[in-house]
Amino acid sequence: MINIIAAIGKNNELGKNNDLIWHLPNDLKFFKEKTTGKTILMGYNTFLSLGRVLPNRKHIVLSFDKVDLPSEVVQFNNLEDALEYIKGDDVFIIGGASIYKQFIDKADRLYLTLVDDSKEADVFFPKFDEKKYNKKILGNNSDNGINYSFVLYERK
């Protein structure tokens, strides 16, 4: 099962300068709840932005360059090998923008935090055809005066 998880703004904003653009503690709890015990797949810059290996998750980095990673992190330099490795896993794609773009048409589920705000960004979540998914609102929340919804899109 391929899952994508992301927090995106009104204009599909994801982040700026390799960092999140909103501080939403309840969204971070949602991320932890969904990904703990699972495989997480990301690009190298996203791994760097985490600052560490997250506990209780198998980490995969997809990067075309050979990069220095902790021994517990698996690296692939092409999409096909990564897809073969994760076959049968419940994997969460956690970013960045280019990784989301590579997986958006392969995802079974999208766990999106839809933020009712817009900020300057330098990376954006890819457009996807919502008609190919059933949409379910999992909950509404607010942090730091910003409203947002947890939404699940499941492929039809």
CORURDA-V272339 format. One record per residue. SS is DSSP state (h for helix, s for strand, l for the rest). PHI is phi as a letter, one per 30 degrees, with the letter a starting at -180 (NA if undefined). Layout:
[[SS	PHI] [SS	PHI]]
This chain:
[[l	NA] [s	c] [s	c] [s	c] [s	b] [s	a] [s	c] [s	b] [l	d] [l	e] [l	c] [l	i] [s	d] [s	c] [s	a] [s	b] [l	h] [l	i] [s	b] [s	d] [l	c] [l	b] [l	c] [l	b] [h	e] [h	d] [h	d] [h	d] [h	d] [h	d] [h	e] [h	d] [h	d] [h	d] [h	c] [l	d] [l	i] [l	c] [s	c] [s	c] [s	c] [s	a] [s	d] [h	d] [h	d] [h	d] [h	e] [h	d] [h	d] [h	d] [l	i] [l	a] [l	d] [l	d] [l	d] [l	h] [l	b] [s	d] [s	c] [s	b] [s	c] [s	c] [l	b] [l	d] [l	c] [l	d] [l	b] [l	d] [l	b] [l	e] [l	d] [l	d] [s	c] [s	c] [s	c] [s	b] [l	c] [l	a] [h	d] [h	d] [h	d] [h	d] [h	d] [h	d] [h	d] [h	d] [l	e] [l	i] [l	d] [l	c] [s	c] [s	c] [s	d] [s	c] [s	k] [l	d] [h	e] [h	d] [h	d] [h	e] [h	d] [h	d] [h	c] [l	e] [l	d] [l	c] [l	d] [l	d] [s	b] [s	b] [s	c] [s	c] [s	c] [s	c] [s	d] [l	d] [l	a] [l	b] [l	b] [l	d] [l	b] [l	c] [s	b] [s	b] [l	d] [l	d] [l	d] [l	b] [l	d] [h	d] [h	d] [h	d] [s	b] [s	c] [s	c] [s	b] [s	d] [s	d] [s	l] [s	c] [s	a] [s	a] [s	b] [l	h] [l	i] [s	c] [s	d] [s	a] [s	b] [s	d] [s	b] [s	c] [s	c] [s	c] [s	e] [l	d]]
